[in-house]
Amino acid sequence: MKRSRINEIMAEADEMIRSHGFTLPPFAYWTPEEFKANKDKAQAVIDARCGWDITDYGAERYDEMGLFLFTLRNGRQEDLKRGGGMCYAEKLLISKQDQLSPMHTHVLKAEDIINRGGATMVIELYGSDADGNFDETAGGTVYCDGIRREYGPGEKLRFAPGESVTLMPGDWHAFWGEGGDVLIGEVSTVNDDETDNIFREPIGRFSNVEEDVSPTHLLVSDYQTWLA
């Protein structure tokens, strides 16, 4: 993706988030220079990979297959392993109309996916085989706002604003906005986007960035190079 397009998506996303009554934390608006100046104080943000995350999954078709995310908070894998402490994460996502977030699952992460506002959120579901692999013949069980619901293989569940679904490891899922763009909340166990996204197809998690202009704000995938 071109950096100029990433900058545009950030501005558009911030406007939509504010329109639904949410405000991002102050570090979201730091310039790269401000982030560098504050990196010692912001080491917890950097280590947790909180911040802006915009992906086209390496396919360079963002409007068709992509996702906007902002990680608001993220716990520690060490706490998760010992079963105490900061074992949770929270994100805001924007799924644009008919913009696919492709079929995937997680090994560790359980997550509540919540329609925070906008259009209808569609989630397509499949179950796993005995080894946790994608199984086109398998369904499963999820909880929608705490109410148990069985799903068949490839079933598409629709969620209006305020509605949610809890997905467990092994629930293979893809999602998109229907009838418009959707602001989505994600509340989960500790998030590890580097190793805990298992895609059905061999695609990348992060975008390849073409630096045609300077960044307005850093992506989480920029931290290693820009803040070294």
Summary of the structure (lengths in Angstrom):
residues: 228
radius of gyration: 17.3
end to end distance: 22.5
largest distance: 52.7
contacts: 704
relative contact order: 0.24
helix: 20%
strand: 40%
